[in-house]
Amino acid sequence: MPWSQSKKDRLDPQNGICLSTLVDKAFDKGYLTITSEYRVLLSPLLEKDVILYNLLKPYGNKKIKYPKFAPPKREFLQWHAEHVFKRYIE
């Protein structure tokens, strides 16, 4: 959940994921999401940008390392998938 949209969840450690700069930016822009099974799902919109697609392709369908402490809440991941992730080519 973006900090700007959910003040009550800002400090929840389960509302954060440690990602590289590139992957974090792609996540924020909706070019990828993380499923409730903790797998990386790439947006079909990446087909329009070959360079970005090639940079993110190695992460596609990979399972993230599940943290022992404060794993990402599935409800937050679902919110991202529904409100941020770009499911279709525009």
C-alpha positions as CSV (number, residue, x, y, z in Angstrom):
1,M,0.0,0.0,0.0
2,P,1.5,3.4,-0.9
3,W,2.3,5.5,2.1
4,S,0.2,8.4,0.6
5,Q,-2.9,6.2,0.5
6,S,-2.8,4.4,3.8
7,K,-1.6,6.2,6.8
8,K,-2.6,3.4,9.1
9,D,-0.4,0.9,7.3
10,R,2.7,3.1,6.8
11,L,4.7,1.7,9.7
12,D,3.5,-1.9,9.2
13,P,6.7,-3.9,8.4
14,Q,4.5,-6.2,6.3
15,N,3.8,-3.3,4.0
16,G,7.4,-3.3,2.6
17,I,9.5,-5.4,0.3
18,C,13.2,-5.1,-0.1
19,L,13.8,-4.8,-3.9
20,S,16.6,-3.5,-6.1
21,T,16.2,0.1,-7.4
22,L,15.1,-1.1,-10.8
23,V,12.6,-3.7,-9.6
24,D,11.3,-1.3,-7.0
25,K,10.6,1.4,-9.6
26,A,9.0,-1.2,-11.9
27,F,6.8,-2.4,-9.0
28,D,5.8,1.2,-8.2
29,K,4.9,1.8,-11.9
30,G,2.9,-1.4,-12.3
31,Y,5.3,-3.2,-14.7
32,L,5.4,-6.1,-12.3
33,T,3.6,-7.3,-9.3
34,I,4.0,-10.1,-6.7
35,T,1.3,-12.7,-6.6
36,S,-0.3,-14.1,-3.4
37,E,2.0,-17.1,-4.0
38,Y,4.9,-14.7,-3.8
39,R,5.9,-15.0,-7.4
40,V,6.9,-12.1,-9.7
41,L,4.4,-11.5,-12.5
42,L,5.5,-9.3,-15.4
43,S,3.0,-6.9,-17.1
44,P,2.2,-7.6,-20.8
45,L,2.8,-3.8,-21.2
46,L,6.5,-4.6,-21.1
47,E,6.2,-6.0,-24.7
48,K,6.3,-2.3,-25.8
49,D,9.7,-1.7,-24.2
50,V,12.2,-4.4,-25.3
51,I,15.0,-3.0,-23.1
52,L,13.0,-2.9,-19.9
53,Y,11.5,-6.3,-20.7
54,N,14.9,-7.8,-21.1
55,L,16.1,-6.3,-17.8
56,L,13.0,-7.6,-15.9
57,K,12.6,-10.9,-17.7
58,P,15.0,-12.8,-15.4
59,Y,12.6,-12.1,-12.5
60,G,9.4,-13.3,-14.3
61,N,7.7,-16.1,-12.4
62,K,10.5,-16.3,-9.8
63,K,9.4,-16.8,-6.2
64,I,10.7,-14.1,-3.9
65,K,12.6,-15.1,-0.8
66,Y,10.1,-15.4,1.9
67,P,11.3,-13.4,4.9
68,K,11.0,-15.1,8.3
69,F,10.1,-11.8,10.0
70,A,7.1,-9.7,8.7
71,P,6.5,-11.3,5.3
72,P,4.4,-9.1,2.9
73,K,0.7,-9.3,3.7
74,R,-1.2,-11.0,0.9
75,E,-4.0,-8.3,1.2
76,F,-1.4,-5.6,0.3
77,L,-0.1,-7.7,-2.6
78,Q,-3.6,-8.1,-3.8
79,W,-4.3,-4.4,-3.6
80,H,-1.2,-3.7,-5.7
81,A,-2.3,-6.3,-8.3
82,E,-5.7,-4.7,-8.6
83,H,-4.8,-1.0,-8.4
84,V,-1.3,-0.6,-9.7
85,F,-0.3,-3.6,-11.9
86,K,-0.8,-3.0,-15.6
87,R,-2.6,-6.1,-16.8
88,Y,-3.3,-5.1,-20.3
89,I,-1.5,-3.4,-23.2
90,E,-2.8,0.1,-23.5
